[in-house]
Amino acid sequence: MKAFVLCKLSSGVEQKALTKIRGIKGIHDVHLTFGHWDVILAAEADTMDKLSNLIVREIRSVPGVQDTETLVTTNL
């Protein structure tokens, strides 16, 4: 399963949050953005359950991550 995860970060702790996020297994790309979302992550896991755990237990638990939105991809 592959997904893009949009993240909103707290001001002043962005670099610490990004360092932790980059160290999470299953995160392949991290892109800083301008606009409502601060970061777009490319995430991958073997199953939807593992992807859900990656997002809920790993990414959302990083201090400084305020909000996320997940866009699960599909092959057409």
N, C-alpha and C positions, 0 to 999 in steps of 0.2 A: 504494500500500500504506500502510495506517495501522497504528500499533501504540502501545500504552502500554508504557513502559519503567520498571520499578521499580528504584530505585537505592539502594544503601547507601553512605553517605559516611563518610569518616574524621573523627573528632572533631577540632575545632580548625581545619579547613580548609574547612568547609562553604560559607562565603560566597565564597571564591576559586573553588571548584568550581562553584558555582551561576552565578557570573559567566561562566565559560568555557562552561558548558552552554548558557546563554541565548543565547550568541553563535553557536552551531552552526546552520548552515543545515539546515532540515528539522525543527527542534524548534519546536513551535507553542505549547505550554503547559507551564508548570513549576509543580507544586503540592507544597508541603511537607506532609508527613504525620507522624503520630505512630504508632509501632509498629515492626515489624521493618524496614520500608523507610522511608527518610528523604524520598524525593522520588519523585513520579510525573511522567513526561514524556509528552507527546503528540508522537509523531514521524510523519513522512510522507515517502515517497519514491516515485518512479515505478515501480520494480520491486522485487522481493524481494531481488535482488542489491544494489541501491543501499541498501535498508533495512538489510541485513546489514552493509554497509560503514559506514553511518552509526553503527550501534550498536558494532560491533567496533573500527573505526579512529578514530572520533570520540569517542563517549561514554565508552567504556571506557579510552581513553587520557588522559582528563582526570585530572590529579593529584588524589587524594582520592576517586575513585570506586573503592570496594572490590569491589562486587558488583552485578550487574544481573540482572533477569529480564524477558524480553520477552513481551508478550501481543499477538500479531498479531490484528487485528480482521477481520471479514468482514461483508459485507452479506447479509442473509437475505431 
